[in-house]
Amino acid sequence: MHIVVSGGAGFLGSHLCETLLDRGDSVTCVDNLVTGREENLSHIRKNPRFTFLTVDVTDRDALDLALGDVPVDAVAHLASAASPPDYHRIPLETLLVGSRGTENMLELADRHGARFILASTSEVYGDPAVHPQREDYWGNVNPTGPRSVYDEAKRYAEAVTTAYGRSRGTNVGIVRIFNTYGPRMRAIDGRVVTSFIAQALNGDSLSIYGDGSQTRSFCYVDDLIRGLIALLDSTETGPVNIGNPAERTVASLAELIVALSGSQSEIEYFPLPIDDPTRRKPNIDLAMRSLQWSPRVGILQGLKQTIAWFASRPEEVRNAAPF
Ligand code: NAD
């Protein structure tokens, strides 16, 4: 297959491009590098089945011009700022890539009769009143809160994706991704796993916002990519949750990262930001049933691999402090 991956220079996108190439597909990556890094692709740049195009997917003309007449069998739309510091820095761009960017990628898929998958997020559930979150839960999102630029962009992206499926018959699939971690995250991206690892490796105090009793469920990147590809290869429309249901408090995550890093770091507590969800855990029954997917990598193994990756980049980690 020839697959167009938007956001392919980012954390998840680069792993997706690599895995698709490994199994023999051809990949065209479109990315404007607003939060992605070319170095994430350095090991695949020379692959003759890989093309990288620097383009903003919200610009339809530029996108069409850049892609030219490449064949398109599938489109994986991952382009979007994803971490809170990023989408707070570029709020309007985040809304735009979720709305116009998604429409442009849907048009591309529709024109080619291609499969389209949307990387949505567990953030569509907001601060959930239902636990664990099943796909039929509609969510509890503050439409004007500080996180709304991301949450509502993704909710619109889901709505427009569904509308293309219903009204045009586009072959669409929506995946709601829960917190995912692994190599190629940026030390400064502000997500809890990276912040804790960088702080532990620097010997700084780990910053917990709130009392640390809030929970998250962490999925290792290899598991997530296997789920994305299972969705890509299926005709499942979703939305389908992909994440690791092993729930953990933020405080216990901090302690585990300190221990695995061999660090002497202390833990410091700060006030909880507005609208920070208190519990997050996917119900993955649908993914298990329709995609035969379930996670395989436990938190110990995943964290060890992630910590080792950051430890091999001391300069980036040093420059990430303080948070
Ligand atoms: P990332 O920031 O590492 O990657 C996003 C990529 O999109 C970057 O390379 C960025 O440059 C690119 N991009 C942003 N706007 C663009 C635009 N207008 N045109 C072209 N490229 C653009 O983030 P990530 O963690 O890899 O997330 C990838 C996708 O998965 C996002 O859509 C995100 O919402 C979703 N997601 C991720 C997680 C997670 O835990 N990592 C959780 C839920 C959802």
Boltz pocket constraint, residues with backbone or C-beta under 6 A from the ligand:
constraints:
  - pocket:
      binder: B
      contacts: [[A, 6], [A, 7], [A, 8], [A, 9], [A, 10], [A, 11], [A, 12], [A, 13], [A, 30], [A, 31], [A, 32], [A, 33], [A, 34], [A, 35], [A, 36], [A, 37], [A, 55], [A, 56], [A, 57], [A, 58], [A, 77], [A, 78], [A, 79], [A, 80], [A, 81], [A, 82], [A, 83], [A, 93], [A, 97], [A, 101], [A, 119], [A, 120], [A, 121], [A, 122], [A, 176], [A, 177], [A, 178], [A, 179], [A, 180], [A, 181], [A, 184]]
      max_distance: 6.0
